Amino acid sequence: MSDPNPSAPVKSGAVDTHCHLFLLDHQPAEVVEASRLAGVERLICVGIDPETSRQSLEYAGSFRGVFATAGLHPNSAGEMDDRAGALIEELLSSPLVIGVGETGMDLFRLGAPADVQERVFRMHVALSRDAGIPLVVHVREAWDDVLRVLAEGSAERVVMHCFSGDAAIARECVARGYFLSFAANITYPKNPHLREAAAAVPLDRLLTETDSPFLSPQKQRGSDNSPSNVLEVIGAIAQARGDAFDDVLEATARNAAAAFPGLR
């Protein structure tokens, strides 16, 4: 292993597998261009309800290197009805929509009852399986429930978004064939368990994301996050593993294409 203190190159070809362009203060065109100049070639704009999923698809159709997902966030699971389900399913027919979600369960911020979240999560799992499109999973203080549902649901591919578990959970996810996507909270001093998790699993299971505008890197706490900061995530993973920055960059870009086959 080399380069224990990696630094980001000017240009990289990095991939941000999870951002929310529709929540950023700046215009999407400006954000996408700034990211490209920083070396982030591809972005996945993740929908959190039917309307933002539709917006994400619009951005994917407008900007080179941008792709979309469609789904309903677990905090809004109570809003799922026939119309919402039909809209999400319709969006999944576009080749630019390359993931189902984000979906999952969140028992920390209980925006909907746990049983409702689980029911809607199962609906997304079925959509992912039937469409053959990867499932983007949000988990917060709900690991037992989420892993149980996934074990029963047989989704095509599973991406654990903004991975929050420890090394043991990471190993369990890898054993099941899931991808683990790390965000910039891996840079926070209070999160050694995330660095341990990133170091504990094979490099070919790791993805990078920003979850923009949330979870800015430690040195930018207090300001909105942006997709260009995915380079900070790559650097933190590289440092945690004792790997070279370029090796992690190349691997995570390759992994993104494996996790999301529609990513071109």
Buried (B, 14 or more C-beta within 10 A) or exposed (E): EEBEEBEBEEEBEBBBBBBBBBBBEEEBEEBBEBBBEBBBBBBBBBBBBBEBBBBBBBBBEEBEBBBBBBBBBBBBBBBBEEEBBEBBBBBBEBEBBBBBBBBBBBBEEBBBEBEBBBBBBBBBBBBBBEBEBBBBBBBBEBBEBBBEBBEEBEBBBBBBBBBBBBBEBBBEBBEEEBBBBBBBBBBBEEBEBBBBBBBBBEBEBBBBBBBBBBBBBBEBEEEBBBBBBBBBBBBBBBBBBEBBBBBBBBBBBEBBEBBBEBBE
